[in-house]
Amino acid sequence: MKQKLKWYHSIQFKIAFVFAMMLLITLEIVGAVFVQQLESQNLRQFKNQISLQRYVNTNLTTQLSRANTTSANRQIRILLSDANIPSTANAQIQVIDTKGTIRGTNEANNQQVVGQKTTDNAVKVVIYNNSAGAESTTYDAATNQYYYTKITPLIKQSNGSSTPVGVVYIRASLQSVYDGINKVTGIYVVSAIIAIALGLILSLVISRAITVPITEMKEQTMRIARGDYSGQVQVYGNDELGQLAIAVNNLSVRVEEAQESTESERRRLDSVMAHMTDGVIATDRRGNVTIINETAVEFLEIDSEKAIGQSILDILNIRQQYTLRDLLEDPDEIMLDFSTDDHDLILQAYFSLIQRESGFISGLACVLHDVTEQQKIDQDRRQFVSNVSHELRTPLTSVRSYIEALSDGAWQDPEIAPQFLKVTQDETDRMIRMINDLLTLSRMDSGTQKLNLELVNINELFNYVLNRFDMIIDSDEQNDRLDKHYTIKREFTKRDLWVEIDTDRFTQVLDNIMNNAIKYSPDGGVITCRLVETQNTVVLSVTDQGLGIPRADIPHVFDRFYRVDKARSREQGGTGLGLAISKETVQSLGGKIWVESREGHGSTFYISLPYEPLEEGADLWDEA
């Protein structure tokens, strides 16, 4: 998100500010040195101007040495009035002898001080200590002015000796000096301000010339960051900024090409991952999920947004068995079972490392392959081989035992031999039926089973099959072959229903269902057979009053070799393939077969077949 830049944060302001500060500091230093030198020079010149000429000092020394003080004082006054002192200095000159008595002054209005003792301590110090003189600059708060004070000893030279005869006291105002200095300083300050203003304007112009290309390049880079590569930075010259602008334009083109290539590859990768039948999960080096495709989301039944950022150990629910280090150091295949009561799901997880060219491991890739069907096929194959082996071994063992008994001499027994041979024949017939059923299922699985379809009145066909079972009941009752009795009840629609089926195969299906109903019906039970018509469907059902099928066994009733009551089924000679063949047959005719049952309340098998009602009077034969 673009943030508004405050004016004092901009580089344009910083350049102008730095330039102005450098100019200000430079002028301040130059001004300070200049003013100091000017002050020193003016003070030196001022001191020279207010100093008495040498001949004046000599004459003052001579007058102080005279005995006639009145005449001497008159001459001193004349000498002081003729002293060449600038009037602007407003100088006060006094001549004081060694006794501290003022002998003369240049002030016409202050002649009354002549003959009085001086009160200036500095003068006293010079007189009484015979010092070489003194000078100082003082400030007078009353007049708000600076004053220069100079005390010069007057020495009389006589016979090679020096004798102090007095001092000359000069006190001059420095106002004229400082006025001149202030005037020059004011001129300098105004000039400096003008120079700084011109410099600031010049710095703004220069900084703008620098910052405008930089601002344009910043805006272009921000557009590039947003994915807009259409703009170009204007090149203002062939300097460093111009070369940088050309580089930014080239970068924009290169980034656009790279972005298009990356986007194309990403779309291609997303398309591949979206249409993969395998689930794909990618993680960072900490094992947190960064990419997960829709197939993996469906497999794991999780939300894709919530999955991002979670550990792959939690996503795959393997934290208890594996650590991330285990997956990184020894990536291998892992079988994951996500089966529930509603559906089976077995996934095979393949792990591989995501490495850079340098060998640095930047993540982990996991491919989830659905092997549920494969596992089911393998399990069914193993179960099939086990069932076939068991089903064939049982009758073969029985046949072998009876044949061995016959070989040992039982064939000579006229009562036992026929029974043994009958059992051997029954077991052989059972094996032949099983092998025939297996061959039938094999042809159905391979698609080589041919159907002889014909338009059949399903009412008559169902009645025909049930009539055969009625005849079997009567025959068995006459021969006393069954130890129970049952009744077949019909509930058919009165309308003739014509369905295109393979008569032989469908008759076998009805036989299998009726045989199961008879086997599991109690003595005296009623088997109810129904035939109804629904919209575009014919539904046949067979209901018995047996023990029913447990709820857990219902989904497996049509599995091969599956028996709810295995011991009873083998005793009654079942192969465990009848319902499986019935299911394959009905499905090949475009129909469905299912069972509804409650344990202890009997079972009902349903068969639905596609049906197209024929109008009355329509020809059943195909038109030529």
TAHU-V673572 format. One line per field, one symbol per residue. ss: DSSP state (A for helix, B for strand, O for the rest). psi: psi as a letter, one per 30 degrees, with the letter a starting at -180 (. if undefined). burial: I if it has 24 or more other ideal C-beta (glycine too) atoms within 12 Angstrom, else O. A space follows every 10 residues. Layout:
ss = ???
psi = ???
burial = ???
This chain:
ss = OOOOOOAAAO AAAAAAAAAA AAAAAAAAAA AAAAAAAAAA AAAAAAAAAA OOOAAAAAAA AAAAAOOOAA AAAAAAAAAA AOOOOOAAAO OBBBBBBOOO BBBBBOOAAA AAAOOOBOOO AAAAAAAAAO OOOBBBBBBB OOOOBBBBBB BBBBBBBBOO BBBBBBBBBB BBBOAAAAAA AAAAAAAAAA AAAAAAAAAA AAAAAAAAAA AAAAAAAAAA AAAAAAOOOO OOOOOOOOOA AAAAAAAAAA AAAAAAAAAA AAAAAAAAAA AAAAOOOOBB BBBBOOOBBB BBOAAAAAAA OOOAAAAOOO BAAAAOOOOO OOOAAAAAAO OOBBBBBOOO OOOOOBBBBB BBBBBOOOOO BBBBBBBBBB OAAAAAAAAA AAAAAAAAAA AAAAAAAAAA AAAAAAAOOA AAOOOAAAAA AAAAAAAAAA AAAAAAAAAA AAAAAAOOOO OOBBBBBAAA AAAAAAAAAA AAAAAAAAAO OOOOOBBBBB BBOOOOOBBB BBAAAAAAAA AAAAAAAAAA OOOOBBBBBB BBBBOOBBBB BBBOOOOOOO AAAAOOOOOO OOOOOAAAAA AOOOOOOAAA AAAAAAAAOO OBBBBBBOOO OOBBBBBBBB OOOOOOOOOO OOOO
psi = kkkkkkeffl feeeeeeeee eeeeeeeeee eeeeeeeeee eeeeeeeeef kklefeeeee eeefflejee eeeeeeeeee ffkikkfffh kjkkkkafgg kkfllfjegh fffkflkkgj eeeeeeeffh lgllklklkj fefhlkkkkk jkkjkkkjhg lkkkfalkjk jkkgeeefee eeeeeeeeee eeeeeeeeee eeeeeeeefe feeeeeeeee eeeeefgjgf lkkkjfagae eeeeeeeeee eeeeeeeeee eeeeeeeeee eeeegkfkkk kklafggkkf kkleeeeeef hlkeefekfl kfeeefhgef elleeeeeei kakkkkjgka felkjkkjkk klkjklfffk jfakkkkjkj geeeeeeeee eeeeeeeeee eeeeeeeeee eeeeeefgff ffjfeeeeee eeeeeeeeee eeeeeeeeee eeeeefgfjk kikljkjfee eeeeeeeeee eeeeeeeefh fkglklkkkk ilkfkkkkkj ljeeeeeeee eeeeeeeeeg klkglkjkkl jlkajgkkkk kkklhaflkk effefgeglk gkkejeeeee egglfgfeee eeeeeeefgg alklkkkkkf gllkkkkkkk kjkklkfkkf kkk.
burial = OOOOOOOOOO OIOOIIOOII OOIOOOIOOO IOOOIOOIIO OIIOOIIOII IIOOOIIOII IIIIIOOOOO OIIOIIIOII OOIOIOOOII IIIIIIIIOI IIIIIIOOOO OOIIOOOIOI OIIOOIIOOO OOIIIIOOOO OOOOOIIIII IIIIIIOOOO OOOIIIIIII IIIIIIIIOO IOOOOOOOOO OIOOIIOOII OOIIOOIOOI IIIIOIIOII IOOIOOOOIO OOIOOOOOOO IOOIIIOIIO IIOOIOOOOO OOOOOOOOOO OOIOOOOIII IIIOOOIOII IIIIIIIIII OIOIOOIOOI IIIOIIOIOO OIOIOOIIOO IOOIOIOIOO OOOOIIIIII IOIIOOOOOO OOIIIIIIII IIOOOOOOOO OOOIOOIIOO IIOIIOOIIO OIOOOOOOOO OOOOOOOOOI OOIIOOIOOI IOIIOOIIOI IOOIOOOOOO OOOOOIIIIO IIOOIIOOIO OOIOOOOOOO OOOOOIIIOI OIOOOIIIII IIIOIIIIII IIIIIIIIII IOOOIOIIII IIIOOOOIII IIIIIIOIIO OOOOOOIIII IIIIOOOOII OOOIIIIIII IIIIIIIIII IOIIIOIOOO OIIIIIIIII IOOOOOOOOO OOOO
